[in-house]
Amino acid sequence: MLFTTRILSSLIIVLALNMCTVSQSKSNSAVIIPAVNYLLSDTTPPPHNYDTTITTTSGDKIGVDKLANGLIFEGHKGQIILLEYFATWCPHCQDMIPIYNRLKNQYPNDVFIIAIEDGADGKPGHPQRDNAYMQAYVKQMRGGIQYSVVATENYANLRSYFLQLTGHPRYAYPGLLILNKNGNMSDYHLGEVSYAELNAIIQNLGGSN
């Protein structure tokens, strides 16, 4: 609509210019023609301001918008989202890694998997893990994590969004939020989930290999 309005405005200016005398056209064209060019070219929409922005261990910045009952991830609209809440020291979380890797490879176009680490619960041996630590963890753990991971220092408000949407206990691991292709909350799980169960959920949400 904005582009169409500017085109019509430009045509009106051009018609008005043609109605002027030759001398008037020569004196006014220097001002009017740049204005016409501006109206024809300035069609780029303003950048979208996301509610928060996270940074993965690979350096990708992803904007996130919070919905009433879900989340929208920049660059992943129309995909099923698996958002995991985990801790590096949690054995149940580690058991989920090969399952998520398998699902990522099985649904390369329809599923986006992202995990946020937040295991600093104040207990001995459970410190906050920085991005450098998580980069090494991603490469080494269970033969390598193939989906997106976000360190504590880089998840911005995403942890709060996860806890608010799911009611998930602050220091319970792992947790999983599943969003449908519209970004709305579809399923929530506390604890390990089998490959068969997750695969069935993805199929029901319209995922295809």
Steps between C-alpha positions, in 0.01 A plus 500: 500500500785742586674429170176552301429830675847632422470396132168689471654803669790488256267486200307801628824698532608398147162604355518832678847553363382436143228763541755767578660717234836403354676770696331399821588135434866587459507691827302247706628168365818522706286488812213274388694219329706407810176496697344264246807274516477492881132404493570222251801357683420537871300178544715319760300426816653613831693232695299294748582550867483160668407460866840345571805376310703191581842391375585135436839342566567522125448877511157515336279778634131411502221741583213362707148637539281391790140412417216455746547125479825448316810641333612603154866443407653720233568304182295201615140597436298206377722246675429279799718618791649276766633724779694309765600625846800303624813480713840369390535279809156340461526136376138502381576807287802323352281203412279731294787617275500204256120519479505868407784440253295227336190719476697791359636282221163336441313833469758747362237740365202464733663493845727748680660375822659741746621438856574755772742409779422615854653250740650734762270403786743586780599140572867386505623417152218690332656834400372732231644397165620781274484502122856373454428198721177430313674519162733220611209308654305512173793351308589226747183377671354175361693535176387860445175694536361578155222740599517855636618561858496821703721564804362659816665835426336521157139388546376850596130474593440162338532309828232720658272446202548123526423491872198729465344303215553156651495556876820294502685471835807726499757229572349189343661339196437433224193695392360515149258746339362410158350772280287438195564660162313814608723542806234395750568261787407144405667278761711526813703225665698478822767231488616273220280440197543204266579531133176319414290747699669807356483362148125440539448857628693645207299290254175619655615861467558458128869412493620317190833331429 
